Amino acid sequence: MPSLDLNKSRSLKLWILISWPAFLAACLLEALVFAVVDPSEVHWPGQTLQPSRQAVYTAAFLGFWTIHMAFGSLVLWLAKPPRDINDTARD
C-alpha cells in the first residue's frame, strides 16, 4: 500500500474542511436568494444581451461558493496555533 505524504493528507483534509461546508452554505444561499429574485427580471446596466437563467444561477452559485470558501479559509487561518504561525519550536 503506498504511503500518503502527511503534508498532502493535511492539505486534502483542509481542502475538504473548507469546500464542503462552503458548498452547503452556497446551496442554501442560492435557494434563499432565488426564492425572492427572478433572474429573468434582473436588468444588467449597459448590456443588450440578457444572460439565461441557467447562466445567472451558475454564476451566482459559483460566486457564493467562492465567498464562503474564502471565509472558511480565513477561519481556519485564524484558528492556527501561534506555534504554527511563528514556525518556532520551543523545547
Buried (B, 14 or more C-beta within 10 A) or exposed (E): EEEEEEEEEEEEEBEEBBBEBBBEBBBEBBEEBBEEEEBEEEEEEEEEEBBEEEEBBEEBBEEBBEBBBEBBBEEEEEEEEEEEEEEEEEE
